Amino acid sequence: MPAHSLDPTKWVDKYSDYLFNYTIVRVNDREIANDLISETFLAGLKSKKNFKGEASERTWLISILKRKIIDYYRRINSKKGKAEVHINYSDEYSDGEWLEEQVADASDRNAEDEMENTELGMAILECLDQLNEKQAAIFKMKTIDGADTEVICNEFNITPSNLWVIIHRARVAMAACLEKNWF
């Protein structure tokens, strides 16, 4: 095969496992990962005339996939703000809100909901205390304080990839802790 050509007929056989493993770590959902890979193959087909052969097929497909993953997170984050759970927290170090989960209608809350929200906030703080110090600090900065990726990476001297691995692990640990201690 010449250096500047692609063979889309072999992409699924040659690259789907690699692309899936790459994607599942970043989105942690099999169905979404499969959708993103399908979108990547489709985008590759549509833009194959732009392939210059400066990278391998796999590298080129990964670069398309990376943009698809970024677009996916932009889409889901752009939906936030329409209806969100505001979890107020206060400890000896800081005050703030944690915006994470969408709900049907924030105006339809009663005293029981307020009490449950306060209990959840306390459970979140307890679970944050169970994370290692660096992981908790990074999680708070990104998820609670909404700090920019670049700021966090500079402060902790880590790469954006490392940041997202730390955030992912913190979310998994937080979910497990909350499931065990709150639900």
VOMIRO-558028 format. One record per residue (C-alpha): y, x, z; residue in three letters. Coordinates in nm, 4 decimals, always signed. Last residue first. Layout:
N
        c2        c1        c3  gugu
         Y         X         Z   ALA
...
END
This chain:
183
        c2        c1        c3  gugu
   +0.5003   -2.7518   +4.8948   PHE
   +0.7013   -2.5153   +5.1147   TRP
   +0.5038   -2.2181   +5.2401   ASN
   +0.2225   -2.1609   +4.9906   LYS
   +0.3927   -2.2971   +4.6799   GLU
   +0.7156   -2.1288   +4.7846   LEU
   +0.5416   -1.7938   +4.8280   CYS
   +0.3574   -1.8206   +4.4967   ALA
   +0.6774   -1.9198   +4.3160   ALA
   +0.8722   -1.6393   +4.4831   MET
   +0.6083   -1.3822   +4.3907   ALA
   +0.6044   -1.4997   +4.0275   VAL
   +0.9832   -1.5048   +4.0208   ARG
   +1.0014   -1.1540   +4.1697   ALA
   +0.7497   -1.0247   +3.9163   ARG
   +0.9511   -1.1725   +3.6287   HIS
   +1.2783   -1.0352   +3.7662   ILE
   +1.1253   -0.6865   +3.8079   ILE
   +0.9801   -0.6969   +3.4552   VAL
   +1.3145   -0.8217   +3.3219   TRP
   +1.5019   -0.5366   +3.4895   LEU
   +1.2547   -0.2762   +3.3651   ASN
   +1.3133   -0.3959   +3.0092   SER
   +1.6906   -0.3842   +3.0639   PRO
   +1.6531   -0.0196   +3.1688   THR
   +1.7000   +0.0948   +3.5278   ILE
   +1.9644   +0.3003   +3.7114   ASN
   +1.9970   +0.0434   +3.9936   PHE
   +2.3724   -0.0105   +3.9595   GLU
   +2.3774   +0.0543   +3.5859   ASN
   +2.0902   -0.1852   +3.5155   CYS
   +2.2487   -0.4524   +3.7362   ILE
   +2.5852   -0.4260   +3.5609   VAL
   +2.4238   -0.4258   +3.2153   GLU
   +2.2161   -0.7345   +3.2928   THR
   +2.5244   -0.9290   +3.3945   ASP
   +2.5396   -1.0690   +3.7479   ALA
   +2.4538   -1.4366   +3.7969   GLY
   +2.4868   -1.4198   +4.1768   ASP
   +2.1669   -1.6119   +4.2468   ILE
   +1.9375   -1.5169   +3.9620   THR
   +2.0602   -1.1737   +3.8579   LYS
   +2.2063   -1.0273   +4.1763   MET
   +1.9591   -1.2027   +4.4059   LYS
   +1.6583   -1.0897   +4.1988   PHE
   +1.7897   -0.7321   +4.1873   ILE
   +1.8386   -0.7215   +4.5643   ALA
   +1.4997   -0.8825   +4.6312   ALA
   +1.3195   -0.6389   +4.3997   GLN
   +1.4945   -0.3402   +4.5577   LYS
   +1.4147   -0.4514   +4.9146   GLU
   +1.0524   -0.5489   +4.8584   ASN
   +0.9995   -0.9227   +4.8457   LEU
   +0.8990   -1.1035   +5.1672   GLN
   +1.2602   -1.1591   +5.2746   ASP
   +1.3187   -1.3492   +4.9493   LEU
   +1.0389   -1.5861   +5.0547   CYS
   +1.2163   -1.6645   +5.3812   GLU
   +1.5437   -1.7203   +5.1973   LEU
   +1.3709   -1.9521   +4.9490   ILE
   +1.2100   -2.1475   +5.2341   ALA
   +1.5531   -2.1924   +5.3939   MET
   +1.6973   -2.3232   +5.0665   GLY
   +1.3984   -2.5523   +5.0245   LEU
   +1.4567   -2.6962   +5.3713   GLU
   +1.8238   -2.7551   +5.2860   THR
   +1.7276   -2.9293   +4.9614   ASN
   +1.4712   -3.1426   +5.1456   GLU
   +1.7376   -3.2473   +5.3951   MET
   +1.9781   -3.3343   +5.1124   GLU
   +1.7049   -3.5277   +4.9315   ASP
   +1.6288   -3.7246   +5.2480   GLU
   +1.9983   -3.8025   +5.2898   ALA
   +2.0156   -3.9496   +4.9373   ASN
   +2.0535   -3.8144   +4.5846   ARG
   +2.1046   -4.0149   +4.2630   ASP
   +2.4209   -3.8299   +4.1603   SER
   +2.2178   -3.5191   +4.0647   ALA
   +2.0314   -3.7051   +3.7908   ASP
   +1.7073   -3.6011   +3.6221   ALA
   +1.6612   -3.2500   +3.7583   VAL
   +1.6808   -2.9014   +3.6104   GLN
   +1.5767   -2.5976   +3.8141   GLU
   +1.7416   -2.2625   +3.8704   GLU
   +2.0897   -2.2490   +4.0076   LEU
   +2.0987   -2.0672   +4.3407   TRP
   +2.4277   -2.1135   +4.5199   GLU
   +2.6288   -1.8789   +4.7368   GLY
   +2.6934   -1.7200   +5.0722   ASP
   +2.6280   -1.3592   +5.1682   SER
   +2.5081   -1.0975   +5.4142   TYR
   +2.4515   -1.2819   +5.7434   GLU
   +2.2859   -1.5702   +5.5635   ASP
   +2.4059   -1.8707   +5.3744   SER
   +2.2342   -2.0724   +5.1114   TYR
   +2.3324   -2.3639   +4.8964   ASN
   +2.0713   -2.4810   +4.6517   ILE
   +2.2341   -2.6523   +4.3585   HIS
   +1.9711   -2.8303   +4.1529   VAL
   +2.0914   -2.8586   +3.7987   GLU
   +2.1820   -3.1230   +3.5451   ALA
   +2.3738   -3.0277   +3.2322   LYS
   +2.4371   -2.6782   +3.3589   GLY
   +2.1171   -2.5416   +3.2219   LYS
   +2.0407   -2.6365   +2.8632   LYS
   +2.2073   -2.3166   +2.7400   SER
   +1.9573   -2.1205   +2.9492   ASN
   +1.6617   -2.2705   +2.7619   ILE
   +1.8114   -2.1949   +2.4234   ARG
   +1.9337   -1.8466   +2.5161   ARG
   +1.5877   -1.7655   +2.6503   TYR
   +1.4239   -1.8734   +2.3224   TYR
   +1.6830   -1.6862   +2.1153   ASP
   +1.6042   -1.3664   +2.3073   ILE
   +1.2321   -1.4209   +2.2468   ILE
   +1.2925   -1.4828   +1.8739   LYS
   +1.5088   -1.1693   +1.8539   ARG
   +1.2291   -0.9647   +2.0114   LYS
   +0.9813   -1.1210   +1.7679   LEU
   +1.1849   -1.0031   +1.4672   ILE
   +1.1907   -0.6483   +1.6069   SER
   +0.8179   -0.6758   +1.6791   ILE
   +0.7549   -0.7779   +1.3172   LEU
   +0.9393   -0.4676   +1.1920   TRP
   +0.7472   -0.2451   +1.4306   THR
   +0.4179   -0.3981   +1.3136   ARG
   +0.5063   -0.3607   +0.9465   GLU
   +0.5917   +0.0041   +1.0030   SER
   +0.9514   +0.1197   +1.0015   ALA
   +1.1917   +0.2406   +0.7320   GLU
   +1.0035   +0.0288   +0.4778   GLY
   +1.3196   -0.1527   +0.3710   LYS
   +1.2128   -0.5077   +0.4593   PHE
   +1.4951   -0.7363   +0.3416   ASN
   +1.2757   -0.9024   +0.0744   LYS
   +1.0393   -0.9954   +0.3591   LYS
   +1.3054   -1.2239   +0.5063   SER
   +1.1429   -1.5649   +0.4718   LYS
   +0.7929   -1.4307   +0.5309   LEU
   +0.9060   -1.2401   +0.8382   GLY
   +1.0854   -1.5490   +0.9702   ALA
   +0.7602   -1.7457   +0.9326   LEU
   +0.5582   -1.4731   +1.1035   PHE
   +0.8084   -1.4592   +1.3875   THR
   +0.8208   -1.8380   +1.4247   GLU
   +0.4419   -1.8382   +1.4548   SER
   +0.4648   -1.5632   +1.7177   ILE
   +0.7272   -1.7614   +1.9081   LEU
   +0.5103   -2.0737   +1.9013   ASP
   +0.2077   -1.8793   +2.0275   ASN
   +0.4112   -1.7346   +2.3149   ALA
   +0.5504   -2.0791   +2.3987   ILE
   +0.1980   -2.2201   +2.4154   GLU
   +0.0653   -1.9289   +2.6205   ARG
   +0.3448   -1.9339   +2.8802   ASP
   +0.4492   -1.6217   +3.0735   ASN
   +0.7566   -1.5651   +2.8526   VAL
   +0.7922   -1.1856   +2.8520   ARG
   +0.4408   -1.0737   +2.9384   VAL
   +0.3034   -1.3380   +2.7013   ILE
   +0.5105   -1.1982   +2.4140   THR
   +0.3801   -0.8411   +2.3901   TYR
   +0.0202   -0.9519   +2.4417   ASN
   +0.0667   -1.2181   +2.1723   PHE
   +0.2271   -0.9724   +1.9298   LEU
   -0.0632   -0.7290   +1.9724   TYR
   -0.3207   -1.0038   +1.9291   ASP
   -0.1386   -1.1483   +1.6239   SER
   -0.0915   -0.8127   +1.4505   TYR
   -0.3757   -0.7235   +1.2135   LYS
   -0.5559   -1.0524   +1.1586   ASP
   -0.2403   -1.2674   +1.1557   VAL
   -0.0443   -1.0172   +0.9475   TRP
   -0.3087   -0.9678   +0.6781   LYS
   -0.1804   -1.2139   +0.4157   THR
   +0.1748   -1.0994   +0.4928   PRO
   +0.1146   -0.7648   +0.3153   ASP
   +0.4463   -0.5832   +0.3177   LEU
   +0.5942   -0.3316   +0.0781   SER
   +0.8262   -0.0314   +0.1060   HIS
   +0.5740   +0.2402   +0.1930   ALA
   +0.3400   +0.1474   -0.0937   PRO
   +0.0000   +0.0000   +0.0000   MET
END
